[in-house]
Amino acid sequence: MPMVKISKYNIAFRLRENTYILYNTLYNSISKVDFELLEAMLKGNLEDIPQDIRSKLYNFGFLVDDELEELNIIKTMHNFEISKLYSAFRVGLTLTMTYACNLKCPYCYEGNLTQKADFLSKKDIDIILKFALNHQKYFPIKRNPSIDVSFYGGEPLLNWKCCKYTLESLEALKRKGEIEDYTAGFVTNGTLINMDVIDAINDFNIVSMQITLDGPKEIHDKRRITRTVKGHLTL
Ligand code: SF4
């Protein structure tokens, strides 16, 4: 083992009599230690610590190479995070297009909301996209964002008109260079997917269709009931 010193980023909490929690904020390591060990570390008496325990403390970052300048690690991590921000400035939007749904699953957490619900309008979408475009002003880095949209509900395809309007708007923003790029995805019960939706999958950057199923047909049909018919797979 190389020459070692105590990490500057160790902190200790008393758990109970003679038992302490040692936490290293730089390496995110945690360990339970007794007072004798903690005292040896605090006093810098590393030679009093048995070799096998010293190796473990070294492996988890509680002890570090004598030469190591730990602040440099933090500076490197900081620069890495900043470079990530530069390389991909993304804004994620989950759009609840409506709480309405054509199914009536008994476990639905949206309950009565699925029966009498509003729909997002084109005007709402304009406001939301404007917000996404302006979002960068809260960050130190000024560059056009990429926008990731997830269409959610209720059943989002009940408001297909507005989903399509959103996709067209994103495409137009990309063409005008106001956004770097966009992706879109749907969380849907799948019952309303038609040729228009399939064409859109080809025409726009729709990267996922998450279709919810409750297992094989016999089980699914008992649970995913429509408002008027028994199971939607039987339709
Ligand atoms: S499909 Fe989803 S939103 Fe619709 S009733 Fe079932 S759980 Fe609720």
Residues whose N, C-alpha, C, O or C-beta is under 5 A from the ligand:
A	BS01	SF4	C101 L103 K104 C105 C108 G154 E155 N189
